C-alpha cells in the first residue's frame, strides 16, 4: 500500500495504520424519516425486504413448481439494483461513486 492508500473510503484510518494518529469522531446522525430516526427506518426496511424475499421464494419454488432457482435469484438481484439506483436518483439514498478500489482485495 502506498502513502495515499492509508485511508478508507469513509476517510477514516485503516486498521493496522499508525495507532498514534487521532481517530475521527463520527457526528451523531440526526436525520429522520416519517419522524423516526433513519437507523430505525433502514432496519425495518431491511427486515421487510428480507422477509418478503423469503416468502416469495417459498411461494415460487413450492406452489408454482418453479425449478429455476438461479433465474429467480438473478431476477431478485436485478430488481434490487434497479430499486437502489432509483432511490439514488430520487435522493432517498446516497451511493458511493463507483471505482475499482472498492472491489480490490
Helices and strands as residue ranges (DSSP letters): G 3-5, E 32-33, E 36-37, H 38-58, I 59-63, H 69-89, H 100-103
